Amino acid sequence: MAISRSQVVHLKCIMGLMRAFLVILLVAATLHAQTLADVARRERARRAQLKPAQIIKAEGVPTPTPAATKAEEGKKPEEPPKAPVDPVKEYNDQLQKLRAKVQSLQDEEAATQLQINDLTNQINAPVVDQAAKDQAVARLGDARQKLPAVRQELDQTKKTLDTMQLQGPPKK
């Protein structure tokens, strides 16, 4: 099967346009891409704004009459019976708290490292008065002492989380 000269020129033209289109598409995709941290921040903000779901306990429960509600107001509220604690739910709650603590400590570690970098830049700035430099040195010392403590607590929390995840939820 032979290809004519005009078909070859046409294919080259189409290939050139496709390359340009692919370059534009890739550039647009990379400019619009989100980092995992951005997505996680937005998800946490979204979840914080969610309202808790309403729970309907039973169908056909009669609504109390006004006389009954007045009589109930005079009574002392009784303690509701304690429901047995589900060990799996408790395990999941502990995991969630540990994950939140790890996230918080990671944020604190990053903020402290940024503070150290900023203070180092202030100290090494070409135009700085001695009082500002001394203050920055003092704050830098505090930040450098705080960073290992935060990292140690982060490591300990991660180890606890890993241990819990390896053990898995308790058996019923």
C-alpha positions in Angstrom: 0.0 0.0 0.0 1.6 3.3 -1.1 1.2 6.6 0.6 1.1 9.7 -1.6 3.2 12.8 -1.0 0.2 14.9 0.1 -0.7 12.2 2.7 2.8 12.4 4.2 2.6 16.2 4.4 -0.8 15.9 6.0 0.4 13.4 8.6 3.4 15.6 9.5 1.1 18.6 9.9 -1.2 16.6 12.2 1.7 15.2 14.2 3.0 18.7 14.8 -0.4 19.9 16.0 -0.7 16.9 18.3 2.7 17.6 19.8 1.8 21.2 20.5 -1.6 20.1 22.0 0.2 17.6 24.2 2.7 20.1 25.5 -0.1 22.6 26.3 -2.1 19.8 28.0 0.8 18.7 30.1 1.7 22.3 31.1 -1.9 23.0 32.1 -2.1 19.8 34.1 1.1 20.5 36.1 0.0 24.1 36.8 -3.3 22.9 38.1 -2.0 19.9 40.1 -2.5 20.0 43.8 0.0 18.7 46.4 -1.1 16.0 48.8 -0.8 18.4 51.6 -3.1 20.9 50.0 -5.7 18.2 49.4 -5.4 17.1 53.0 -5.8 20.6 54.4 -8.9 21.2 52.3 -10.4 17.8 53.4 -9.7 18.6 57.1 -11.4 22.0 56.7 -14.3 20.5 54.9 -14.8 17.8 57.6 -14.6 20.5 60.3 -17.5 22.3 58.7 -19.8 19.3 58.3 -22.7 19.0 60.7 -23.1 15.8 62.6 -25.8 13.5 61.1 -29.1 13.3 62.9 -29.9 9.9 64.4 -33.4 8.6 64.4 -33.8 6.3 67.3 -37.2 4.7 66.8 -40.2 5.0 64.5 -43.6 6.1 65.8 -42.3 7.5 69.1 -45.1 9.7 70.4 -44.2 13.3 71.0 -44.7 14.4 74.6 -47.6 16.6 75.4 -47.0 20.0 77.0 -48.3 18.8 80.3 -45.8 15.9 80.3 -42.9 18.2 79.4 -43.8 20.5 82.3 -43.9 17.5 84.7 -40.5 16.3 83.3 -39.0 19.7 83.9 -39.6 19.4 87.6 -37.8 16.1 87.8 -34.1 15.7 88.1 -32.6 14.3 85.0 -31.7 10.7 85.4 -28.4 9.4 84.3 -28.7 7.5 81.1 -27.6 3.9 81.3 -24.1 3.5 80.1 -23.9 1.5 76.9 -21.2 -1.1 76.7 -18.1 0.3 75.0 -17.3 -1.3 71.7 -13.6 -2.1 71.8 -13.3 -1.8 68.0 -14.8 1.7 68.1 -12.6 2.7 71.0 -9.5 1.3 69.1 -10.5 3.3 66.0 -11.0 6.5 68.1 -7.5 6.0 69.6 -6.1 5.6 66.1 -7.8 8.7 64.9 -6.5 10.7 67.9 -2.9 9.4 67.3 -3.1 10.3 63.6 -4.3 13.8 64.4 -1.5 14.2 67.0 1.1 13.0 64.4 -0.3 15.6 61.9 -0.2 18.3 64.5 3.4 17.4 65.5 4.5 17.3 61.9 3.0 20.8 61.4 4.7 22.0 64.5 8.0 20.5 63.4 7.8 22.2 60.0 6.8 25.6 61.6 9.7 25.4 64.1 12.2 24.6 61.2 10.8 27.5 59.2 11.2 29.7 62.3 14.8 28.6 62.7 15.5 29.4 59.0 13.9 32.8 59.3 15.8 33.7 62.4 19.1 32.5 60.8 18.3 34.8 57.8 17.6 37.7 60.2 20.9 37.1 62.0 22.9 36.9 58.7 21.1 39.8 57.0 23.6 42.5 55.7 21.8 45.4 57.3 20.7 44.6 60.9 21.1 46.5 64.1 22.8 44.8 67.1 19.7 44.8 69.3 17.6 43.0 66.6 20.4 40.6 66.0 20.7 39.7 69.8 17.0 39.2 70.0 17.0 36.9 66.9 19.9 34.9 68.5 18.0 34.4 71.7 14.8 33.3 69.8 17.0 31.0 67.6 18.3 29.3 70.7 14.8 28.7 72.0 13.6 27.3 68.6 16.7 25.0 68.4 15.9 23.6 71.9 12.2 23.2 71.0 12.8 21.3 67.7 14.4 18.1 69.2 11.7 17.9 71.8 9.0 18.1 69.1 10.8 15.5 67.0 11.2 13.1 69.9 7.5 13.4 70.7 6.6 12.9 67.0 8.8 9.8 66.9 7.2 8.4 70.0 3.7 9.0 68.8 4.5 7.4 65.4 5.9 4.3 67.2 2.8 4.1 69.3 0.6 4.4 66.2 2.6 1.8 64.3 2.4 -0.6 67.3 -1.4 -0.2 67.5 -1.8 -0.7 63.8 0.4 -3.9 63.9 -1.6 -5.3 66.7 -4.9 -4.5 64.9 -8.3 -4.0 66.5 -9.2 -6.1 69.5 -11.2 -9.3 68.9 -14.8 -9.4 70.0 
